[in-house]
């Protein structure tokens, strides 16, 4: 698989670990918070992570020729779940299946989404995290009050009617997105199609400082080995310390925490003779849980490339392959948004940003669901851990196992 990067943000996986306490760079003890979940929440946690891993793998294969790919499954899930609240019939069934909700009630799903969002936002005072939702509809288009109410109540969605024919309408939505992503994502909406009646938007922004930062004086330019024998220069950060580590026949894995330790980046590096495709072939929720359980503290010599890039994708093809293709066709049922209009999802746009440096990581993502009328066509030893070849990584919450971001790098971005 060529030069790709993926970012995934999803639900919570429960890990019944005791809280751990370490010292951060400032010498203060950092204690990871533990989160208690109900049986229903545990099931939805599993559903969220199943969706994350499935979306990640499908996107990787769809975008295998891109230099970087970076997505937030959590953002995609939030935007699609808001949309799901207006779906009916086979459309609702397919969306529930893809999102992993199965036969769970919408009340359970919506309540869980709010609980998860609130928990993630307040979990670690040393990590900055923003999650925001909004709904923008064409003035004159009638929207079911119940659809607006449920998304306001459970998703804290800002709702506003706009004159979509005005050149100012895309500017208004783009300004909201830029504000919610610390100006890292801009100009997502280029123009508004005359058939578009609604945009459902999720925006997420993350900034975490390493619990143990890298010394910039140790950063050196070295080679990164890309697929096909290509070599590019990259700036590698270096540090030697104890980190959670796991290794099997396919890859080695190291976890680098942020802040007090709830959030962390998990890097999956293929073994000699293996590739990121080999990791993707065995990446599922059962293996994921097993791999994380196998993490043990080891002294590592980390060499990790600095990264900075933006990425964008239209997810129609990916989501159709996952099983919700009906939502993009004339057979779609979004009568919960407006029972008198024939509606479909025209596009699911996804834009993201990632920067990794000696201090930490900044990541942002936006998902926009474009709803149109159906008359328009659809569109003990020191173990070397030298990350100088394609690898996978995640940013996740360690107490619960919440997957915040996942990525695959085949070529570092400058």
RACOR-V915909 format. One record per helix or strand. SS is the DSSP state (H for helix, E for strand). FROM is the first residue (numbers start at 0). TO is the last residue. If there is no record, write none. Layout:
# RACOR-V915909
ss=SS from=FROM to=TO
ss=SS from=FROM to=TO
This chain:
# RACOR-V915909
ss=E from=20 to=22
ss=E from=28 to=30
ss=H from=38 to=61
ss=E from=67 to=70
ss=H from=72 to=83
ss=H from=88 to=98
ss=H from=105 to=121
ss=E from=126 to=137
ss=H from=144 to=154
ss=E from=157 to=161
ss=H from=167 to=179
ss=E from=195 to=209
ss=H from=215 to=217
ss=E from=219 to=224
ss=H from=226 to=228
ss=E from=230 to=246
ss=E from=250 to=257
ss=E from=262 to=269
ss=H from=275 to=280
ss=H from=284 to=292
ss=E from=295 to=304
ss=E from=306 to=313
ss=H from=315 to=327
ss=E from=342 to=355
ss=E from=359 to=372
ss=E from=381 to=385
ss=E from=388 to=388
ss=E from=390 to=396
ss=E from=401 to=408
